[in-house]
């Protein structure tokens, strides 16, 4: 069994003894997310699992794996293009740090710094503006 004290998806997956190749890829995905971002490990595994589930349905219908992969690449491209159209732009003003602090708080809104989010955000903004 897994000790209930582990509340982080990457830690739980890392503690599991998996033999299946896809499961090993999911563990690696979670580990990469944890190393690169430090949060969102459970979310990426759930999303990847949902994508794999849908891919399996397409494969069972006889669609070639490379067509499925191409479809996912096109979907990712379309999603990024859409994000570009809805992205907000902030004018950086050293005298009005609040928009930057709010943005930093969103970025730091993980379980790691949840309690002191504003303080960390303010320190991050001050550090960036001092360069």
C-alpha positions in Angstrom: 0.0 0.0 0.0 0.8 3.7 -0.2 1.3 5.8 3.0 -1.5 8.3 3.2 0.9 11.1 4.2 1.8 11.6 0.6 -0.6 14.2 -0.8 1.3 15.0 -4.0 0.7 13.1 -7.2 4.3 12.8 -8.2 5.3 11.3 -4.9 2.5 8.8 -4.9 3.3 7.7 -8.5 7.0 7.5 -7.7 6.3 5.2 -4.8 4.2 2.8 -6.9 5.8 -0.2 -8.5 4.6 -0.2 -12.0 5.4 -2.7 -14.8 3.2 -1.5 -17.7 5.0 0.7 -20.2 2.2 3.3 -20.4 2.1 3.4 -16.6 5.9 4.0 -16.5 5.4 6.9 -19.0 2.7 8.4 -16.8 5.1 8.2 -13.8 7.8 9.9 -15.9 5.3 12.6 -17.1 4.4 13.3 -13.5 8.0 13.5 -12.4 8.9 15.8 -15.3 6.0 18.1 -14.4 7.2 18.1 -10.8 10.8 18.9 -11.7 9.9 21.7 -14.2 6.9 23.3 -12.5 6.7 21.9 -9.0 3.0 21.5 -9.1 0.2 20.1 -11.3 1.4 16.6 -11.3 -1.9 15.0 -10.8 -3.5 17.2 -13.4 -1.1 16.3 -16.1 -1.6 12.6 -15.4 -5.4 12.9 -15.5 -5.2 14.9 -18.7 -2.8 12.4 -20.3 -5.0 9.6 -19.2 -8.0 11.2 -20.8 -6.1 11.7 -24.0 -5.0 8.1 -24.1 -8.5 6.9 -23.4 -9.8 8.9 -26.4 -6.9 7.7 -28.5 -7.8 4.1 -27.7 -11.3 4.7 -28.9 -10.0 6.1 -32.2 -7.5 3.2 -32.6 -10.3 0.7 -32.0 -12.2 2.3 -34.8 -9.3 1.6 -37.1 -7.8 5.0 -37.3 -4.0 4.8 -37.8 -1.9 5.8 -34.8 0.0 8.5 -36.8 -3.4 10.1 -37.8 -4.3 10.2 -34.1 -1.0 11.8 -33.2 -1.4 14.3 -36.0 -4.9 15.1 -34.7 -3.5 15.8 -31.2 -0.7 18.0 -32.7 -3.3 20.0 -34.7 -5.5 20.3 -31.6 -2.5 21.6 -29.6 -1.7 24.1 -32.3 -5.3 25.3 -32.4 -5.4 25.6 -28.6 -2.2 27.7 -28.5 -3.5 29.9 -31.2 -6.7 30.5 -29.2 -4.7 31.2 -26.1 -2.8 33.8 -28.0 -6.1 35.5 -29.0 -7.4 35.7 -25.4 -4.1 36.5 -23.7 -4.0 39.6 -21.6 -1.2 42.2 -21.9 0.0 44.2 -18.9 2.0 47.3 -19.2 4.9 47.2 -16.8 4.8 50.2 -14.5 7.2 50.3 -11.6 4.8 52.7 -9.8 1.8 50.4 -10.2 3.0 46.9 -9.2 -0.5 45.5 -8.5 -1.2 43.9 -11.9 2.2 42.2 -11.7 1.6 41.1 -8.2 -1.8 39.6 -9.2 -0.2 37.8 -12.1 2.6 36.5 -9.9 0.0 35.3 -7.3 -1.8 33.4 -10.0 1.5 31.8 -11.1 2.4 31.0 -7.5 -1.1 29.8 -6.6 0.1 26.3 -5.9 0.0 24.3 -2.7 3.7 25.1 -2.1 3.2 28.8 -1.3 -0.6 29.0 -0.8 -0.5 30.5 2.7 2.0 33.3 1.9 1.1 33.8 -1.8 0.9 37.6 -1.8 4.2 38.0 0.1 6.0 35.6 -2.3 4.4 37.4 -5.3 5.5 40.8 -4.0 9.0 39.5 -3.5 9.1 38.0 -7.0 7.9 41.2 -8.6 10.4 43.3 -6.6 13.2 40.9 -7.7 12.2 41.2 -11.3 11.9 44.9 -11.3 15.3 45.3 -9.6 17.1 43.8 -12.5 
